[in-house]
Amino acid sequence: VLLHQFHDILPGSSIAWVHREARETYAGVAAELEGIIAGAQRALAGDGDRELVFNPAPHTRHGVPSGGASVAAAGAGGGVPPVPREGGGHVLDNGLLRVEIDGRGLVVSVYDHTAGREAVAPGQAANLLQLHPDFPNQWDAWDVDAFYRNTGSDLVDVTGLRVEGTAVRVERAFGGSRVTQLLSVPRDAGRLDIETEVDWHESERFLKLAFPLDVKADRYASETQFGHVYRPTHQNTSWEWAKFEACNHRFVHVDEPGWGVALVNDATYGHDVTRTVRADGGTTTTVRASLLRAPRYPDPETDQGVHVFRHALVPGAAIGDAVREGHRAHLPERRVTGGPDVAPLVTVGEDAVVVSAVKLADDRSGDLVVRLYEANGARARTTVRADGFDPARAVRTDLLERPLPDAPLPCAADGGVPLELRPFQMVTLRLPRV
């Protein structure tokens, strides 16, 4: 895996045979991992006829604890059925969120019932695909130059719009490419789920997915390793102007005091965020996810073919909600038929504290290594518990699992290891077996 995250493979700027080898290697690794995961879950689930839901995310979901497995809460999962919209299109409403999709397949309203406010900027449409020419001055596959934004087109023509189960299916065609989207709202969550499949056959084009939001944000948060960073939404200096394209991991979050919106993804990390002042005096903050490019050098077939992207728009989200939804998108639940519930091996008592790794020590001692971090950018207190391991002998270690000589020894209390974490602090604990 690490070999195939070389710097030219990650951004897609390798030659053709490298891309082919990377795809084949990743497919083999994925198949092997799926086999290991399935075997482990079958062993944990045991015999029985109950449908157990395994939750790999670091937060409780549908009543299933993080890292554990049990029967999901009654009514969990599934989407609300679409109903016809006056003037054409469809409406999705679960009592928490009301989404209106017009006859063009565009999202013209996302109303947060809890906060009593609209997320989409007045007169604008979200879930808007935008296509730009992409001719960087140098380094075709490596660079994106700011002037690409000077020209472009909105892809609003629709070739198909219909209900498919509990989703609205939108079909579009442009150039030599086709796009199919499924838009849905879950029964029990205030978010809009968007699955986009693109059969991409363009040359020197850049595809974006835009969400103009009625939010006055001076800055926005982008998730990165073990936390998030803030970037400005304005371009008042040359440094800020140079951030016309940026990267994130699981989410981008924009807010004004008391209310925010998160855009989460499952795999695609490029984006841009801009703001404009409207004629009514309000401010529109536009978040655009970068989907696909089509450079001709060094591989003229770069990104050609079928791609699937999954995003979720979460109105009313605080940073903690963005963290939770981002992990949900990246770590989907898995269902296995089995017997009794499976208790988590490791638990923490605070949602702001994310367990990022649980493993046996590399030295084969049988010790358990737990890595966790504070994710919301604030101070947090929590207690770490690990079934079958001794909290009284826990030590803090470095990333190589070596005890830190200057770190205070954790003091066991109530069967666990209490911790106080600074904003974004990462801690690695090593716990011997009981």
C-alpha positions as CSV (number, residue, x, y, z in Angstrom):
1,V,0.0,0.0,0.0
2,L,2.7,2.5,1.0
3,L,4.6,1.8,-2.2
4,H,1.6,2.7,-4.2
5,Q,1.1,6.0,-2.4
6,F,4.2,7.4,-4.0
7,H,3.9,11.1,-4.8
8,D,3.0,10.7,-8.5
9,I,0.4,7.9,-7.8
10,L,-1.6,9.8,-5.2
11,P,-2.4,12.8,-7.4
12,G,-2.7,10.7,-10.6
13,S,0.3,12.1,-12.4
14,S,2.1,8.8,-13.2
15,I,2.5,7.2,-16.6
16,A,-0.1,4.7,-17.8
17,W,1.6,1.4,-16.8
18,V,2.1,2.7,-13.2
19,H,-1.6,3.5,-13.0
20,R,-2.5,0.1,-14.3
21,E,-0.2,-1.6,-11.7
22,A,-1.5,0.5,-8.9
23,R,-5.2,-0.3,-9.7
24,E,-4.4,-4.1,-9.9
25,T,-2.4,-4.0,-6.6
26,Y,-5.1,-2.1,-4.7
27,A,-7.8,-4.5,-6.1
28,G,-5.8,-7.4,-4.7
29,V,-5.2,-5.7,-1.4
30,A,-8.9,-4.8,-1.1
31,A,-9.9,-8.4,-1.8
32,E,-7.5,-9.8,0.8
33,L,-8.7,-7.3,3.4
34,E,-12.3,-8.0,2.7
35,G,-11.6,-11.7,3.3
36,I,-9.8,-11.0,6.6
37,I,-12.6,-8.7,7.8
38,A,-15.4,-11.1,6.9
39,G,-13.6,-14.0,8.6
40,A,-13.1,-12.0,11.8
41,Q,-16.7,-10.8,11.9
42,R,-18.0,-14.3,11.4
43,A,-15.9,-15.6,14.2
44,L,-17.0,-12.8,16.5
45,A,-20.7,-13.1,15.6
46,G,-20.8,-16.9,16.3
47,D,-23.8,-19.0,15.5
48,G,-27.4,-17.7,15.4
49,D,-30.0,-16.1,13.3
50,R,-29.9,-12.5,14.5
51,E,-28.7,-9.8,12.0
52,L,-25.9,-8.1,13.8
53,V,-24.7,-4.7,12.7
54,F,-20.9,-4.1,13.1
55,N,-20.0,-0.5,13.7
56,P,-16.4,0.3,12.7
57,A,-16.8,4.1,13.2
58,P,-15.6,5.8,16.4
59,H,-19.1,6.9,17.5
60,T,-22.2,5.0,18.4
61,R,-24.5,4.6,15.4
62,H,-28.2,3.4,15.5
63,G,-27.7,2.2,19.0
64,V,-24.6,0.1,18.1
65,P,-21.5,1.0,20.1
66,S,-18.3,2.0,18.4
67,G,-16.2,-1.1,17.7
68,G,-19.0,-3.4,18.6
69,A,-21.9,-5.3,17.1
70,S,-25.6,-5.6,18.0
71,V,-29.0,-5.5,16.5
72,A,-29.7,-2.0,15.2
73,A,-32.3,0.2,16.9
74,A,-35.9,-0.3,15.7
75,G,-36.6,2.0,12.7
76,A,-32.9,2.7,12.0
77,G,-31.7,2.9,8.4
78,G,-33.6,3.3,5.2
79,G,-34.7,6.5,3.5
80,V,-37.9,8.5,3.4
81,P,-40.0,8.0,0.2
82,P,-40.0,11.0,-2.3
83,V,-43.3,12.8,-2.9
84,P,-44.1,15.0,-5.9
85,R,-43.2,18.6,-5.8
86,E,-45.4,21.4,-7.0
87,G,-44.0,22.7,-10.3
88,G,-42.1,19.5,-11.0
89,G,-39.5,17.4,-9.2
90,H,-39.6,15.7,-5.8
91,V,-39.6,16.4,-2.1
92,L,-37.8,14.4,0.6
93,D,-38.9,15.2,4.2
94,N,-38.1,13.2,7.3
95,G,-39.2,15.9,9.9
96,L,-35.6,17.0,10.5
97,L,-34.8,18.0,6.9
98,R,-36.9,19.0,3.9
99,V,-35.1,18.7,0.5
100,E,-36.7,20.0,-2.7
101,I,-35.4,18.8,-6.0
102,D,-36.7,20.6,-9.1
103,G,-37.5,19.3,-12.6
104,R,-33.8,19.8,-13.6
105,G,-32.7,17.4,-10.8
106,L,-31.1,20.3,-8.9
107,V,-31.5,20.9,-5.1
108,V,-33.3,24.2,-4.8
109,S,-34.1,24.0,-1.0
110,V,-32.6,22.2,2.0
111,Y,-34.6,23.4,5.0
112,D,-33.4,22.6,8.5
113,H,-36.6,22.0,10.6
114,T,-34.8,22.1,13.9
115,A,-33.1,25.5,13.3
116,G,-36.0,26.8,11.2
117,R,-33.7,28.0,8.4
118,E,-32.8,27.4,4.8
119,A,-29.3,26.2,3.8
120,V,-29.3,26.9,0.1
121,A,-28.7,30.5,-0.9
122,P,-31.7,32.5,-2.3
123,G,-32.2,31.9,-6.0
124,Q,-29.4,29.3,-6.2
125,A,-29.3,25.6,-6.7
126,A,-27.1,23.0,-5.0
127,N,-25.9,19.7,-6.2
128,L,-24.9,21.6,-9.3
129,L,-22.3,20.0,-11.6
130,Q,-20.0,22.5,-13.3
131,L,-17.6,21.8,-16.1
132,H,-14.5,23.9,-16.8
133,P,-11.7,23.9,-19.4
134,D,-8.5,22.8,-17.8
135,F,-5.3,24.0,-19.6
136,P,-2.6,24.6,-17.1
137,N,0.4,26.6,-18.3
138,Q,2.8,23.8,-17.4
139,W,2.7,20.3,-15.9
140,D,-0.6,19.1,-17.3
141,A,-1.4,16.4,-14.7
142,W,0.2,18.2,-11.8
143,D,-1.1,21.7,-11.9
144,V,-4.4,23.5,-11.7
145,D,-4.2,27.1,-12.6
146,A,-6.5,29.7,-11.1
147,F,-7.7,31.0,-14.5
148,Y,-9.7,27.8,-15.1
149,R,-12.5,29.5,-13.1
150,N,-12.9,32.3,-15.7
151,T,-14.9,30.0,-18.0
152,G,-17.2,27.1,-17.5
153,S,-20.7,25.8,-17.8
154,D,-23.4,24.6,-15.5
155,L,-24.7,21.1,-16.3
156,V,-28.4,21.6,-15.9
157,D,-29.8,19.5,-18.8
158,V,-31.4,16.4,-17.5
159,T,-32.0,13.2,-19.5
160,G,-33.8,11.3,-16.8
161,L,-35.5,12.2,-13.5
162,R,-37.5,9.5,-11.6
163,V,-38.0,7.9,-8.2
164,E,-35.9,4.7,-7.5
165,G,-36.9,3.1,-4.2
166,T,-36.5,5.8,-1.6
167,A,-34.1,7.9,-3.8
168,V,-34.5,10.4,-6.6
169,R,-32.5,9.3,-9.7
170,V,-31.0,12.1,-11.8
171,E,-29.4,11.3,-15.2
172,R,-27.3,13.7,-17.3
173,A,-25.2,13.6,-20.4
174,F,-22.5,16.0,-21.7
175,G,-19.7,15.6,-24.2
176,G,-18.8,11.9,-24.2
177,S,-19.7,11.4,-20.6
178,R,-22.8,10.4,-18.5
179,V,-23.7,11.1,-14.9
180,T,-26.2,9.3,-12.7
181,Q,-27.0,10.6,-9.2
182,L,-29.1,9.1,-6.4
183,L,-30.4,11.6,-3.9
184,S,-31.9,10.4,-0.6
185,V,-32.7,11.5,3.0
186,P,-32.4,8.9,5.8
187,R,-35.3,8.4,8.1
188,D,-33.4,9.3,11.2
189,A,-30.8,11.9,10.3
190,G,-30.7,15.5,9.1
191,R,-28.6,15.0,6.0
192,L,-28.9,14.7,2.3
193,D,-27.0,11.7,0.8
194,I,-25.7,12.1,-2.8
195,E,-24.2,9.2,-4.7
196,T,-22.7,10.3,-8.1
197,E,-21.6,7.9,-10.7
198,V,-19.7,9.4,-13.6
199,D,-18.7,7.6,-16.8
200,W,-16.0,10.0,-17.7
201,H,-14.7,10.4,-21.3
202,E,-13.5,14.0,-21.5
203,S,-10.2,15.6,-22.4
204,E,-8.7,18.6,-20.5
205,R,-11.8,19.3,-18.5
206,F,-12.4,19.8,-14.8
207,L,-15.6,18.7,-13.1
208,K,-16.9,20.3,-9.9
209,L,-20.0,19.7,-7.7
210,A,-21.2,23.0,-6.2
211,F,-23.2,23.8,-3.1
212,P,-24.0,27.6,-2.7
213,L,-25.0,28.1,1.0
214,D,-26.7,30.9,2.8
215,V,-23.9,31.2,5.4
216,K,-21.7,34.2,6.2
217,A,-18.4,32.5,6.9
218,D,-15.1,34.3,7.2
219,R,-13.2,30.9,7.4
220,Y,-14.0,27.3,7.0
221,A,-12.6,24.0,8.5
222,S,-11.0,21.2,6.5
223,E,-10.3,17.9,8.2
224,T,-6.8,16.7,8.1
225,Q,-4.9,14.0,10.0
226,F,-5.9,14.0,13.7
227,G,-7.9,17.3,13.5
228,H,-8.8,20.1,11.2
229,V,-7.3,23.3,9.8
230,Y,-9.0,26.6,9.1
231,R,-8.7,28.5,5.8
232,P,-10.1,31.9,4.8
233,T,-13.1,32.2,2.5
234,H,-11.8,35.6,1.2
235,Q,-8.8,36.5,-1.0
236,N,-7.5,39.6,0.6
237,T,-3.8,38.7,0.3
238,S,-1.7,36.9,-2.2
239,W,-1.3,34.0,0.2
240,E,-5.1,33.6,0.5
241,W,-5.6,34.1,-3.3
242,A,-3.2,31.2,-3.9
243,K,-5.6,28.8,-2.0
244,F,-8.1,28.8,-4.8
245,E,-7.9,24.9,-4.7
246,A,-7.3,23.1,-1.4
247,C,-7.6,19.7,0.1
248,N,-9.5,18.0,3.0
249,H,-10.0,14.6,4.3
250,R,-13.5,13.6,5.4
251,F,-15.3,16.9,5.6
252,V,-15.4,20.6,4.9
253,H,-17.3,22.7,7.5
254,V,-18.6,26.3,7.1
255,D,-20.5,28.2,9.9
256,E,-21.6,31.4,11.4
257,P,-22.3,31.8,15.1
258,G,-24.8,29.2,16.1
259,W,-25.3,27.3,12.8
260,G,-23.2,25.6,10.2
261,V,-23.1,23.2,7.3
262,A,-20.8,20.2,6.6
263,L,-20.1,18.6,3.3
264,V,-18.6,15.1,3.9
265,N,-17.2,12.7,1.4
266,D,-16.1,9.1,1.3
267,A,-13.0,9.3,-0.9
268,T,-12.4,12.6,-2.9
269,Y,-10.6,15.4,-1.2
270,G,-10.1,18.4,-3.5
271,H,-12.3,21.5,-3.1
272,D,-12.7,25.2,-3.2
273,V,-14.6,27.6,-1.0
274,T,-15.5,31.2,-2.0
275,R,-17.9,33.8,-0.7
276,T,-19.9,36.6,-2.5
277,V,-22.2,39.4,-1.3
278,R,-25.7,39.2,-2.8
279,A,-27.9,42.0,-4.0
280,D,-30.1,41.6,-0.8
281,G,-27.0,42.2,1.4
282,G,-26.6,38.6,2.4
283,T,-23.6,36.5,1.9
284,T,-23.3,33.3,-0.1
285,T,-20.5,30.8,0.8
286,T,-20.1,28.3,-2.0
287,V,-18.4,24.9,-1.4
288,R,-17.4,23.0,-4.5
289,A,-16.1,19.5,-4.4
290,S,-13.5,18.6,-7.1
291,L,-14.5,15.4,-8.8
292,L,-12.5,14.7,-12.0
293,R,-9.9,16.1,-14.3
294,A,-8.7,14.8,-17.7
295,P,-5.1,15.7,-18.4
296,R,-3.4,14.3,-21.5
297,Y,0.2,14.1,-20.2
298,P,1.8,11.9,-19.0
299,D,-1.1,9.4,-19.3
300,P,-3.7,10.4,-21.9
301,E,-6.2,8.0,-20.3
302,T,-6.0,9.5,-16.9
303,D,-9.3,9.0,-15.0
304,Q,-11.2,7.7,-18.1
305,G,-14.0,5.4,-17.2
306,V,-16.5,4.9,-14.4
307,H,-16.1,6.6,-11.0
308,V,-18.5,6.6,-8.0
309,F,-18.5,9.5,-5.4
310,R,-20.5,9.7,-2.2
311,H,-21.2,13.0,-0.5
312,A,-23.5,14.1,2.3
313,L,-24.8,17.7,3.0
314,V,-25.4,18.1,6.7
315,P,-27.2,21.4,7.6
316,G,-27.1,22.5,11.3
317,A,-23.8,20.7,11.8
318,A,-21.3,21.7,14.4
319,I,-17.7,20.6,14.1
320,G,-18.5,17.5,16.2
321,D,-21.3,16.6,13.8
322,A,-18.9,17.0,10.9
323,V,-16.4,14.7,12.5
324,R,-19.1,12.0,13.2
325,E,-20.6,12.2,9.8
326,G,-17.2,12.1,8.1
327,H,-16.3,8.8,9.9
328,R,-19.8,7.4,9.1
329,A,-19.2,8.0,5.4
330,H,-15.7,6.5,5.4
331,L,-16.6,3.5,7.7
332,P,-19.9,2.1,6.7
333,E,-21.6,-0.5,8.9
334,R,-21.4,-4.2,8.0
335,R,-24.1,-6.8,8.6
336,V,-23.5,-10.4,9.7
337,T,-25.9,-13.1,10.8
338,G,-24.9,-14.4,14.2
339,G,-25.7,-14.8,17.9
340,P,-25.1,-12.6,20.9
341,D,-24.0,-9.0,20.8
342,V,-20.2,-8.3,20.4
343,A,-18.9,-5.9,23.0
344,P,-16.2,-3.4,22.0
345,L,-12.7,-4.2,23.0
346,V,-11.9,-0.5,23.7
347,T,-14.3,2.2,24.8
348,V,-14.0,6.0,25.5
349,G,-16.5,8.1,27.3
350,E,-16.4,11.2,25.1
351,D,-17.5,11.8,21.5
352,A,-14.8,14.4,21.0
353,V,-12.2,11.8,21.5
354,V,-11.7,9.5,18.5
355,V,-10.0,6.1,18.7
356,S,-7.9,5.9,15.5
357,A,-6.1,2.6,16.0
358,V,-6.3,-0.5,18.1
359,K,-3.6,-3.1,17.6
360,L,-1.3,-5.6,19.3
361,A,2.2,-4.3,20.1
362,D,4.7,-4.9,17.3
363,D,7.1,-6.7,19.8
364,R,4.6,-9.6,20.1
365,S,4.4,-9.1,23.9
366,G,0.6,-9.3,23.7
367,D,0.2,-5.8,24.9
368,L,-2.6,-3.7,23.5
369,V,-1.8,-0.4,21.8
370,V,-4.6,2.2,21.6
371,R,-4.1,5.5,19.7
372,L,-6.6,8.3,20.1
373,Y,-6.9,12.0,19.6
374,E,-9.1,15.0,20.4
375,A,-11.0,15.8,17.2
376,N,-13.1,19.0,17.9
377,G,-10.3,21.4,18.6
378,A,-11.2,21.8,22.3
379,R,-10.0,20.4,25.6
380,A,-11.6,17.1,26.6
381,R,-11.6,14.6,29.4
382,T,-12.3,10.9,28.9
383,T,-11.7,7.4,30.4
384,V,-10.2,4.7,28.2
385,R,-11.3,1.1,29.0
386,A,-10.0,-2.0,27.4
387,D,-11.6,-5.4,28.2
388,G,-9.0,-7.9,29.4
389,F,-6.1,-5.4,29.8
390,D,-4.7,-3.8,32.9
391,P,-5.3,-0.1,33.2
392,A,-3.1,0.1,36.4
393,R,0.0,-0.8,34.2
394,A,-0.8,1.4,31.3
395,V,1.9,3.7,29.9
396,R,2.1,6.4,27.3
397,T,4.3,5.7,24.3
398,D,5.6,7.3,21.2
399,L,4.4,6.3,17.7
400,L,7.0,3.4,17.8
401,E,5.3,2.1,20.9
402,R,8.2,3.0,23.2
403,P,7.4,4.3,26.7
404,L,7.8,8.1,26.9
405,P,10.2,8.8,29.7
406,D,8.9,12.3,30.6
407,A,5.2,11.5,30.2
408,P,3.2,11.2,33.5
409,L,2.1,7.7,34.2
410,P,-1.7,7.3,33.8
411,C,-3.5,6.6,37.0
412,A,-6.1,3.9,36.8
413,A,-9.5,4.8,38.1
414,D,-12.9,3.1,37.9
415,G,-11.5,0.3,35.8
416,G,-10.0,2.6,33.1
417,V,-7.4,5.1,32.3
418,P,-8.5,8.7,32.7
419,L,-7.0,11.3,30.3
420,E,-7.1,15.0,29.8
421,L,-6.4,16.1,26.2
422,R,-5.5,19.4,24.8
423,P,-7.1,20.5,21.5
424,F,-6.0,18.0,18.8
425,Q,-3.7,16.2,21.2
426,M,-2.8,12.6,20.1
427,V,-2.1,10.0,22.8
428,T,-0.8,6.4,22.4
429,L,-1.4,4.1,25.3
430,R,0.1,0.6,25.8
431,L,-1.8,-1.7,28.1
432,P,-0.5,-5.2,29.3
433,R,-2.9,-8.1,29.6
434,V,-4.5,-8.7,32.9
